[in-house]
Amino acid sequence: MATISATGAALVWFRRDLRLADNPALHAAIETGRPLILVFIDQRDRALGTAPGEAADWWLHGSLASLARDITAAGGRLSLLRGDPAELIPGLAREHGIAEVFWNRSGEPGIDVRDRTIAATLQGSGTKPHAFAGTTLINPDALLTGSGTPYKVFGAFWRAALRDLAPRPSLPVPQRLPMAATLPAGAALEDWRLRPANPDWAQGFHDRWQPGEAGAAQRLERFLDDALDDYADGRDRPDKPGTSMLSPHLGFGEISPRQVWHSVQARLAAGTGFQAAERFLAEIGWREFAYYLLHHFDDLRTANFNRNFDHFSWRSDADGLAAWQAGQTGIPMVDAGVRQLWATGWMHNRVRMVCASFLVKHLRCDWRDGMAWFEHTLIDADRAVNAASWQWVAGSGADAAPYFRIFNPVRQGERFDPEGRYVQQWVPELARLPLRWIHQPWKAPAITRQTAGLKLGAGYPFPVCDLAAGRDAALAAYKDMKTVSSDTPPD
Ligand SMILES: Cc1cc2nc3c(=O)[nH]c(=O)nc-3n(C[C@H](O)[C@H](O)[C@H](O)COP(=O)(O)OP(=O)(O)OC[C@H]3O[C@@H](n4cnc5c(N)ncnc54)[C@H](O)[C@@H]3O)c2cc1C
């Protein structure tokens, strides 16, 4: 391990920025010329919501293992600590004579407030804190409408953002990490038991994912080579590998949105289809918009963005929610999506919309229940994007899909899984049904079901709700909400 002898170490606090390349905090710490202390703190704070779900924990293990390897290869060492950063960071500063502390901001209001308190404590005891932007491309406080208020509509937000968006070049990977002579002891990653054992329900994750910076870079290159040109259409086909699958890598900060931005620009300069690239960058824009919304409306995760929805009559349907969570609703596209989630920790965006819409509209379960379940099961669970997306589908969000536009999961299946391959893969009970019935097996003639070896109610469930009746009930509830909310005087 390389060490240098200057007094006063620089501490780099890794968080959801588990990368060496384009890491502003790490870069600035190295620039000081001070010996380094590199730590990751597992905080598990349920009040702040920083305890990841079990699928995200699986990813965290791989991501930390990869980062630790890369750090070791550059002559350094990553110390793994567990506890409250508000106590640990000032404690480390005292014990190790730390002169400066560096981190990248999370982009989450609650965490940023906590971090400002830590910064004040450090400053009070003579240690300099430095926080950098690294999670998003856009500074949310610098992008406001002409009247100085936050944007609430994505199109206007993204157009305004693109006018001035000129991300600096990505920062290089440091070649050497000169470490302080004494480092915090830290835990062994295996002792944290972040991966499941007995049973290892994450077996399906191993073949599909490579957490870490190298895996992120490979995923991006593969997408740019194989799928970007066709992204505008391919992105809607869950039966094909048409999207980047970068979400967990971006979520854990193994790649920065700036690196993605510059890689796409390089392809554009080399003549790759402009429309496809523009479409793809707009999805990165939706991620930015989610962080922007959470920054300006810090109750986005708990309260309806559109307060009229405070009067909506959500149903308490424990059985419906349980069937949805188990992939046993009897609606093939919904069940395929949830089972893909169980098996791989990820679900295709089109299917996320179909599944979420079914839960909040046909079953009329509260979007917060769906959001919580996704947070528990997704490897890419992202507190800003998940909340903004659920509110978008529910109709209660900023620039949301209108509530009265209710996805019909059968039509969605026929349109976006036209050969039935996605359903066949994840709902094997239906694999032998003719294509005509695969998205609505309950309508297949009894003889057809029998020939396909399908016994509804035994092998695969009857639908938990009648789609037409569920739709009508949702529209009626929406109408009631509008009546009530226009009757209710503002607070
Ligand atoms: C109900 C619901 C919940 C969701 N929860 C999450 C979540 O917890 N974490 C998460 O990362 N994404 C979430 N999404 C957004 C989206 O489904 C995923 O980002 C996308 O499926 C990831 O696949 P990809 O990387 O192949 O996407 P690509 O199509 O390749 O897009 C590239 C990147 O853009 C961003 N992105 C893409 N679509 C969206 C979107 N609609 N909103 C915001 N950012 C987007 C992601 O960072 C993604 O990795 C949710 C969507 C819905 C409808």
The ligand as a MOL file (V3000), in Angstrom:
LIG
                    3D

  0  0  0     0  0            999 V3000
M  V30 BEGIN CTAB
M  V30 COUNTS 53 58 0 0 0
M  V30 BEGIN ATOM
M  V30 1 C -43.5760 2.5520 -11.1730 0
M  V30 2 C -42.1440 2.7840 -11.6050 0
M  V30 3 C -41.1290 2.7070 -10.6650 0
M  V30 4 C -39.7990 2.9380 -11.0550 0
M  V30 5 N -38.8070 2.8410 -10.0980 0
M  V30 6 C -37.5220 3.0670 -10.4640 0
M  V30 7 C -36.4650 2.9780 -9.5080 0
M  V30 8 O -36.6860 2.7300 -8.3150 0
M  V30 9 N -35.1910 3.1780 -9.9470 0
M  V30 10 C -34.9080 3.4870 -11.2420 0
M  V30 11 O -33.7230 3.6560 -11.5820 0
M  V30 12 N -35.8770 3.6090 -12.1520 0
M  V30 13 C -37.1790 3.4020 -11.8160 0
M  V30 14 N -38.1690 3.5210 -12.7450 0
M  V30 15 C -37.8400 4.0830 -14.0730 0
M  V30 16 C -37.4770 3.0750 -15.1630 0
M  V30 17 O -38.4110 2.0510 -15.2110 0
M  V30 18 C -36.0850 2.4780 -14.9930 0
M  V30 19 O -35.1410 3.4990 -14.7760 0
M  V30 20 C -35.6790 1.7090 -16.2430 0
M  V30 21 O -36.5710 0.6670 -16.4860 0
M  V30 22 C -34.2800 1.1550 -16.0610 0
M  V30 23 O -33.9220 0.3990 -17.1690 0
M  V30 24 P -32.7550 0.8630 -18.1200 0
M  V30 25 O -31.5740 1.2530 -17.3280 0
M  V30 26 O -32.5790 -0.2070 -19.1250 0
M  V30 27 O -33.3950 2.1610 -18.7870 0
M  V30 28 P -33.0180 2.9440 -20.1130 0
M  V30 29 O -34.2400 2.9980 -20.9490 0
M  V30 30 O -31.8020 2.4100 -20.7470 0
M  V30 31 O -32.7700 4.4270 -19.5790 0
M  V30 32 C -31.4780 4.9010 -19.1730 0
M  V30 33 C -31.5530 5.4640 -17.7780 0
M  V30 34 O -32.4620 6.5480 -17.7290 0
M  V30 35 C -33.1530 6.5480 -16.4750 0
M  V30 36 N -34.5780 6.3260 -16.7220 0
M  V30 37 C -35.1460 5.5530 -17.6790 0
M  V30 38 N -36.4890 5.6370 -17.6200 0
M  V30 39 C -36.7720 6.4790 -16.6120 0
M  V30 40 C -37.9860 6.9760 -16.0410 0
M  V30 41 N -39.1810 6.6330 -16.5250 0
M  V30 42 N -37.9080 7.8270 -14.9950 0
M  V30 43 C -36.7120 8.2050 -14.4970 0
M  V30 44 N -35.5240 7.7740 -14.9930 0
M  V30 45 C -35.5600 6.9190 -16.0270 0
M  V30 46 C -32.5840 5.4020 -15.6630 0
M  V30 47 O -31.5410 5.9030 -14.8520 0
M  V30 48 C -32.0570 4.4790 -16.7370 0
M  V30 49 O -31.0280 3.6300 -16.2900 0
M  V30 50 C -39.5030 3.2780 -12.3980 0
M  V30 51 C -40.5440 3.3380 -13.3180 0
M  V30 52 C -41.8400 3.0890 -12.9410 0
M  V30 53 C -42.9380 3.1790 -13.9600 0
M  V30 END ATOM
M  V30 BEGIN BOND
M  V30 1 1 1 2
M  V30 2 1 2 3
M  V30 3 2 2 52
M  V30 4 2 3 4
M  V30 5 1 4 5
M  V30 6 1 4 50
M  V30 7 2 5 6
M  V30 8 1 6 7
M  V30 9 1 6 13
M  V30 10 2 7 8
M  V30 11 1 7 9
M  V30 12 1 9 10
M  V30 13 2 10 11
M  V30 14 1 10 12
M  V30 15 2 12 13
M  V30 16 1 13 14
M  V30 17 1 14 15
M  V30 18 1 14 50
M  V30 19 1 15 16
M  V30 20 1 16 17
M  V30 21 1 16 18
M  V30 22 1 18 19
M  V30 23 1 18 20
M  V30 24 1 20 21
M  V30 25 1 20 22
M  V30 26 1 22 23
M  V30 27 1 23 24
M  V30 28 2 24 25
M  V30 29 1 24 26
M  V30 30 1 24 27
M  V30 31 1 27 28
M  V30 32 2 28 29
M  V30 33 1 28 30
M  V30 34 1 28 31
M  V30 35 1 31 32
M  V30 36 1 32 33
M  V30 37 1 33 34
M  V30 38 1 33 48
M  V30 39 1 34 35
M  V30 40 1 35 36
M  V30 41 1 35 46
M  V30 42 1 36 37
M  V30 43 1 36 45
M  V30 44 2 37 38
M  V30 45 1 38 39
M  V30 46 1 39 40
M  V30 47 2 39 45
M  V30 48 1 40 41
M  V30 49 2 40 42
M  V30 50 1 42 43
M  V30 51 2 43 44
M  V30 52 1 44 45
M  V30 53 1 46 47
M  V30 54 1 46 48
M  V30 55 1 48 49
M  V30 56 2 50 51
M  V30 57 1 51 52
M  V30 58 1 52 53
M  V30 END BOND
M  V30 END CTAB
M  END
